């Protein structure tokens, strides 16, 4: 059960971070600088 919870939190965190990066930075910025 714990593994599922940790995995869910990790996936959710990555998804939120990805959306935040896409929203914060313009699409014209290369991915190499989107770290």
C-alpha positions in Angstrom: 0.0 0.0 0.0 2.8 2.4 0.9 4.5 1.9 -2.4 1.4 2.8 -4.3 0.9 6.0 -2.2 4.6 7.1 -2.8 4.4 6.3 -6.5 1.1 8.3 -6.8 2.6 11.3 -5.0 5.7 11.1 -7.2 3.7 11.0 -10.4 1.5 13.8 -9.3 4.5 16.0 -8.3 6.1 15.4 -11.7 2.9 16.2 -13.5 2.4 19.4 -11.5 6.0 20.4 -12.1 5.7 19.8 -15.8 2.5 21.8 -16.1 4.1 24.6 -14.1 7.2 24.7 -16.3 5.1 24.8 -19.5 2.9 27.6 -18.1 5.8 29.6 -16.7 8.0 29.4 -19.7 7.1 30.3 -23.3 6.9 27.3 -25.8 9.7 28.9 -27.8 12.3 28.1 -25.1 14.3 25.0 -25.9 13.8 22.0 -23.6 17.5 22.1 -22.6 16.8 25.3 -20.7 13.5 24.1 -19.3 15.1 22.1 -16.5 
